[in-house]
């Protein structure tokens, strides 16, 4: 449970800039950062996206854009940045949450181990930020403090990756492509990882809603899945010497086989709307052995970290 939040100068400036740009309506954004024991560090504040709805007393995020930008920004930092919470502007001096806000905060908390941070911006007439923790089961709020100070953020958290490191990674991948026996499609198998991955998938909750009839990607879906999800999974395999085969050329399915092609563990990825949730938008799914799961990102890393405990 965070008792205080430290914003990077960049993140707080982004929040102020978004407020200024939409000064006459509600707006908002999403916080990315690192959780400490008593302090959470907000490193980036993502704008809500071009398809957001901005009205005087209503605001709605562009979810696809937020997920896309979060993944892109994550590649610039040495430490993995997590979604810590969100903020939005309220009209007038209202600095408590509406019924709609309660639902959004509960959803974010549910995706974040039961707790999230949620901030309200007021301009009445000066800028004012009120920060809360939102905890679920039942939903309850606690007002907490914040400060903006780069020097109070651990250096390894706030440091952007050195461009030469990224350049070297590009060169390494490129060279491996020229030598398929050692490269992109043939990597040695990590002992026991396939077994642990299969066990992990069996432990996940399957999606058991109504049948999803649109489990087929169009070109935009396929590009979105590859750019925002599968690049991270493939890079994880590359970094950890895990064999894999990637195929996006069959019926617009994004197929990722972990292990050798003939004996590996096969996953297929899709973007689809949930038929039992109105206006939910498309969400990422994957299938394995006829089972359907909601995909939450960084699947292989989750298994790897769990296996290290």
Secondary structure, 3 states (H helix, E strand, C coil): CCCEEEECHHHHHHHHHHHHHCCCCCCEEEEEEEECCCEEEEEEEEECCCCCEEECCEEECCHHHHHHHHHHHHCCECCCCEEEEEEEECCCCCCCCCHHHHHHHHHHHHCCCCEEEEEEEEECCCEEEEEEEEECCCCEEEEEEEEECHHHCCHHHHCECCHHHHHHHHHHHHHHHCCCCCCCCCCCCCCCHHHHHHHHHHHCCCCCCCCCCCCCCCHHHHHHHHHHHHHHHHHHHHHHCCCEEEEEEECCEEEEEECCCCCCEEEEEEEEECCCCCCCCEEEEEEECCEEEECCCCHHHHHHHHHHC
